Amino acid sequence: RDEYGDPVVVDNQFVVDPTHPDGKAFIRELYTRLYRAGFRLFKVDFVSNLTHVDRFYDTTMGHYQVIRELFRIIRECVT
């Protein structure tokens, strides 16, 4: 969410903040459920939208650290 509490939207798509506890939980639940359903190949699109976000929940992380965190969470769920 932005500083006003509104969802962050980039190119008409909502952005999930992988540094926020709710964002982490959403990503974990999604990829864990897909992995348990039998999916083994994951194509993750629109990651560059994270580079257009002004601020993240964890203010100490830069854009590329946040992308790295996103993939760390995904790898944790599918390996």
N, C-alpha and C positions, 0 to 999 in steps of 0.2 A: 504494500500500500504506500501511497505517497504521503507527503507531510500533512495532507488534509484527510487522510484515512480512506481515500478512494483507491480502487484497484489500479495498478499500473498497466497501461495498454500501449503496446508498440505495434504498429502496422495492423491495427484492429485485432490484436491477439493479447490475451492476458499474460502477464509475466509472473512466474512463480519464483519467489526469492528463496534460493537454496540455503541461505544463511538464517532464515527465520525458522523457529521450531515448527510452526504449522506447515511451512513450505517443505522442510525436510521430511516431515511425517507424510505429507501428500506424495512426494516423490518416492519415498521408501515403500509406501503402501501400493502405489501404482506398479512399480517395477517388480516388487516381490510377487504381487498377484499375477502379473504377466508371466514371470518366470515359472511360477507354480502351475500355470495353465499350459506350460509346455513350450513357450516361446524361447528361442535361444539366440536369435539375431535381432538386434535393436538398432534402428536408425533414428538418431536423435536430431531433429531439425530445429531450425530457428534459434539456435544457441546464441547467435550473434545479437539477438534482441536484448540479451543481458548487457551488452555493451552500450545500450542506449538508456539505461536506467540511471537516474541521478544519484540515488543513494540506496543502500541495502540495510537490512536490519543490523548486520554486523558492519559497523562503520569503519572498521579497521581493514576491511578487505577491498581490494580493487577489483575492477571488472574481470580480469583474467584469473584472479584468485577465486572469484565466485564461480566462474566456469569450471575451473579445476575442482572445486568443491562439489559442483553438480555431478561431474563424472565420477568423483570418488564415491558419492552416495549411490549412484547407479551401479558401479562395479561391485560395491558391497552387497547389493541385492541380487545380482545375477551371476556371481561366481561362487 
